[in-house]
């Protein structure tokens, strides 16, 4: 589990302004940056506004890897 701390939370506010994210989504993006991650599995399309984040839905991920239940 990633805990951004006070500085990380303050930095997350940059993403609320820059990409128009809600604070909770901005915290996710801040955590991704802190962990050097650039991909997320989510139905939340707000992450598409972040140019360096690649978003896939669970179904897309499963189809990419031969799953699909």
N, C-alpha and C positions, 0 to 999 in steps of 0.2 A: 504494500500500500504506500502511496506517495503522499507525503504531507508537505504542502508548499510553504508553510510558515508565514510569518507576517510579510516578509519581503516578497515572496512569491504571490501572495494575495494582492499586494500593492501593484506588482508587475502585471497581474491579470487584468487590472483595470484598463491597461493599455489596449487589450484585445476587445474590451467592451466598446471603446471609442473607435479603434481602427477597423473592426469588422462588424460592429453593431451586435455583438453577442450579449446574451444575458450573462450575469456574473457567474452562474454555475457552469455555463459552457465555456466561458473565458478561463475559469479555473482548470477545466479539462485541458484546454489548449496550452495553458501555462505548464501543467504537469507533463504534457507531451513534449514540450520544448525542454523542460528540465530532465526528462528521461531520454532525450534524443530520438523521439518517436515521430514518424510522419504519416502514420496510417491509423484509422479508427474504424471499427465496425459499429455502425449506428444507423438508426432510421432518421435521425435528426439532421435535416438538410441544412441547418445553420452552419455546420462545419464546412460546407461547400464554399462558403465565402472566404475561408482561409486558404490562400493560394498554395501554401506548402503542405496542407493536410489532404491526404487521399482518403476518401470515405467510401466504404462499401457496406451494403446491407448484409444481414446474415445469409439471405438467399443467394446473393451475388457471390459471397465468399464460398458457400457450399458448391455452387456451380463451377467456380474456378478450380476447385479441388476434387471434382468428381463425386461429390455428395449429392444430396437433394432429397433424401428420405422418401 
